[in-house]
Amino acid sequence: MQNDFKTAVNNTEVGSRFQMAESLFFYLLDKILRVETRTKPNIDLKILLTTDTFITTLIACCVEIVINAYQSQMKFPWILKCFSITAFHFHKIIEIVVRSHDGVLSRPLIKHLNYIEESCLESLTWQKESPLWDIIKTFALPTWSEVDVDNLAKRHHPQMQSPSCSAYETFSSTVVNESTRRDLFNCTKEISNEKESGFSFKKQLDNNRRTASLIIFCRKFYKLAWIRLKELCRELKLTEEPHLNKLWTLFEHSITQRTELMQDRHLDQMLMCGIYLYIRVQEIKSKSFMDIMKFYRKQPQAQSSTYREVLIEPADDGTGPPRYRDIIYFYNNLYVKKMTPYALIFSGKKQSIMEFPEKRTNDFKKLYSKDALRTSTSGRKIKTPKTYFTTSDEETLITKKGKSKEIEHLLATMKKVGKQNIKDQRSLSATEISIVQKVEKPILKLSTNINCQKKKDVRLIY
């Protein structure tokens, strides 16, 4: 962790950068807690403040914001390794920060957070070491209809009904609703042995937490997948509803029933392979895999590594490196073998069509306004589901002439609401203050350790 920070921040600026990240942390924490208490007056803040995942991810997010504003050499996802957190947990804090920042974050910084969230959803969360795979061993991946807000409301999951969950709901899936409490209480009453009773309660509580985390992740993942699928289909002129319905059904099957295809791979790889398999099964002429790749390259999030480097064989117990080939090789040798039997149903009359996130895509776009699709700085127009807008090189965060407006805005805000003032503004209880004060230690300790070591001079552009 220290080595990463040594190369990320200039030695002479370490103290000020950490001070700024620390101030930003307390500022955002204050804003988040105010939102929570306003929406849920009877909320127990101690539950949220004692949730390690919430505190750690918020600290990491603040550090990422500051070093990105100063155009550090270290780019995401280095922050995950530095703080020993996973993409599966880190993506949860992004939306909460964006909704709570109250004007302190500029549009380019919000776009950067959008990029981070999409990176987590599309690939990082699907890496082999991700906790997602441990959850999947117990709970199968749900379909869109099983995580859709309207359907959850019908099945009486009040804590998961909000399209944009609060911090309390997101990180405390530790919080059990009343119906669950009754179920757990009745369950414990039926068991005579005290030890078994406690174990059963703990197990069901943990299952409730893991299930809620999976629902939140899948809801965001499916919305992102639907946006990208529609964009590709628009370019390929497959926008008729029957095509979209069938393509979504095929994609959802690959995720829920052939989940192993996603391990150490990318969402866009599944979309491209699914579209081509559908084209072959439907015998749609004049559309090739090269056409799909050509239109994919127009997507704002497109990277050549996505179709040039697809995992074919994972590392063999440390004895050999993983093997990568291009996406066509992956399609011919792995994807087709697993997905063709199911895809063949679309060549007949009997078809089972799954629901897709059409009604809820607006919820995904509202948070980032025009940035629902990852933007580039090429100066071209990028189509979002709502409107067009033009990106420009003028939006770069740092200029060679001086500090950017974004940094000046952050600095001005932090000076106004410094850490002590923020804590004074909120009437925290003695217990809450003691909990919050513990958060200072990781940052101060890290800053002290780095200052004590020799550092290679890294030139930053201001």
Buried (B, 14 or more C-beta within 10 A) or exposed (E): EEEBBBBBBBBEBBBBBBBBBBBBBBBBBBBBBBBBBEEEEEBEBEBBBBBEBBBBBBBBBBBBBBBBBBBBEBEBBBBBEBBEBBBBBBBBBBBBBBBBBEEBBBEBBBBBBBBBBBBBBBBBBBBEEBBBBEBBEEEEBBBBBBBBBEBBEEEEBEBBBBBBBBBBBBBBBBBBBEEBEEBBEEBBEEBEEEEEBEEBBEEBBEEBBBBBBBBBBBBBBBBBBBBBBBBBBEBBEBEEEEBBBBBBBBBBBBBBBBBEBBBBBBBBBBBBBBBBBBBBBBEEEEBEBEBBBEBBEEBBBBEEEBBEBBBBEEEEEEEEEEEBBEBBEBBEEBBBEEBEEBBEBBEEEEEEEBBBBBEBBEBBBEBBBBBBBBBEEEEEEBBBBEEEEEBEEEBBBBEEEEBBEBBEBBBEBBEEBBBEBBBEEBEBEEEBEEBBEEBBEBBEEBBEBBEEEEBEEBEBBB
